[in-house]
Amino acid sequence: MSESSKGASLAFGQVVIGPPGSGKTTYCHGMQEFLARIGRRVVVVNLDPANEATPYQCAVDISELITLPDVMESLKLGPNGGLIYCMEYLEANFDWLQEKLAAFRGHYYLFDCPGQVELYTHHSALKNVFAQLAKWNFRLAAVHLVDSHYCTDPGKFISVLCTSLSTMLHVELPHVNVLSKMDLIEQYGKLAFNLDYYTEVLDLSYLVDHLASDPFFKNYRRLNEKLVEVIEDYSLVSFVPLNVQDKESMRQVMQAVDKANGYSFGDQEHRSLEALMSAAVGADFHFTSTLAVQEKYVQSQDKAVEEEVMDM
């Protein structure tokens, strides 16, 4: 691959980011299998130096360059400082990354990234890596995974919205926010509002009112109102619900990402009228996906109520 983008073919892919435990590696594994089944040539690039046992077939692994345990031991750093050092080391060794990726030109790329939030909200190393990939004619979309259990706690959900917004502004890539582990949401507790309220990030004043009913948060109402104002002023954050084990849910996320990075409008695969229309009217598909998850959630809640009544 030439340092110049002139004459180089386009490469499409996803950078999978998010906090620890949000399901990034599981997502990469599931998406790799899903895309392979529909005939897409896909490779996974592990950029997480702390990811020692990957469930997917890894084409490029940062552990060949540097590992977090080695950095922590040799430089006497903690896990957070060690991850930052690893990303700065990767940034200083673009030639290694360029050589490794060149062997898979013509594939669709999934980049499994570290689970340290600061790397996506404050630090510049990973942002610079993504910018360099763009110079090499990679057309990437950031897939930001957030655990859906945050929906059950209004305070945590506002925090997630702020983190998601900060990440979108810092990373500077087309962005798809995903609520992961939707198959487990009924185990987390009852939602205060319908699921589409959280995925579409509707009028957040209701969330502030709900939060104010808690004596602890009542004293911080003014602060929460100002945070909500910032989120609503930008009007950028929304979510796509995801259950990795559900093919239809994976398809909805794939369509959102393909629209974001431009893959839907390329010539890498046969484009039927239906495929192009699905990219053009993505909002309708998001609504359908959310509605399906909401129905499952309501059915689960109704079943739980029925069991409680029968036990009385």
Secondary structure, 3 states (H helix, E strand, C coil): CCCCCCCCCCEEEEEEECCCCCCHHHHHHHHHHHHHHCCCCEEEEECCCCCCCCCCCEEEEHHHCCCHHHHHHHHCCCHHHHHHHHHHHHHCCHHHHHHHHHCCCCCEEEEECCCCCHHHHCCCHHHHHHHHHHHCCEEEEEEEEEEHHHHHCHHHHHHHHHHHHHHHHHHCCCEEEEEECHHHHHHHCCCCCCHHHHHCCCCCHHHHHHHHCCHHHHCCHHHHHHHHHHHHHHCCCCEEECCCCCHHHHHHHHHHHHHHHCHHHCCCCCCCHHHHHHHHCHHHHHHHHHHHHHHHHHHHHHHHHHHHHHHC
